[in-house]
C-alpha cells in the first residue's frame, strides 16, 4: 500500500538555492503524500504519490504510466527528457514515455524474491544503475547493478553481503555513488562502474544516505539521519540535508522532519544551482 499522510500532516516540496541556502516552498498538499522530487530538462519538477507519477504545476498533474503497475518512489528521468524510468511494486523497472504511450519493462526475471530498485541513469542515457535486493536464507542482501536502458544483461558492480543503496552515476559516467554499511553504519561511497576502486566519502557518526552528484560535479547532496538510525525511515526529526564539496567540506543546509521520500532520487536542477526535497511536517 502507498504511504499516506497522518492526521494533521502535510507534504511540502521545496527548492534550495545552494549558493545562498535560500529555501523556496514550491507546492504543498494535505491530501497526497508525495515523494522523491526530480526534474525534467525544462525545469518542471516530478514527484510520485499513491503509486502514480506527477508533474508539479499549479496542481499535481498525473503522468500516464502506460499500463505499468503501481510504482514506488524510485524514478529517474532520461537525459533527453523523453523517458522516465520507474521502479514498480512488482519488483521490475519500466521505461515510460513522458508524453504518453505504453510502458516497457527493462529488467529481467532473476528468480523469486529479487527486486530491482532504480536510482540512476548514465549521462549518455544508455545504462541504468539499480539496487538488486535478494534473500540469502533469511538475510536480506542488496548490491549495486547496472543494466542497459534498452534491456539486456544485468551486470553486478558490487557482490558482497553488505547493505548498499542509492546507486547513482557521476556526471562523467565513470563512477557510481552509493551508500553502504560496509564499514558499520551507512556512509557514502563511490565505485568505478566496472566494480573496482571503492572509495569512502563520509566518515562521521551520522547515518548518511542517497548521494546525488550535481550535474556540474561541484558537490554531492545527501540525506543525513541521526546517529543510530536503522535504514532510511519516514517521519523522524533531525533529518539533515548536506552538501559534500569537492574539497571534502561538509555544508549543512537544513534540518527537517522527514526521511523516506525526502530526497531518494536525483534531485538537482539541470543547471546545478539548486535541488529539490520534500518535508512532512505535522
Buried (B, 14 or more C-beta within 10 A) or exposed (E): EBBEBEEEBBBBBBBBBBEEEEBEEBBBBEEBBBBBBBBBEEEBBBBBBBBBBBBBEEEBEEBBBBEBBBBBBBBBBBBEBBBBBBBBBEBBBBBBBBEEEEBBBBBBEBEEEBBBBBBBBBBEBBBBBBBBBBEEEEEEBBBBBBBBBEEEEBBEBBEBEEBBBBBBBBBEBBBBBBBBBBEEBBBBBBBBBEBEEBEEBBEEEBBBBBBBBBBEEBBBBBBBBBEEBEBBEBBBEBBBBBBBEEEEEBEEBBBBBBBBBBBBBBBBBBEBBBBBBBBBEE
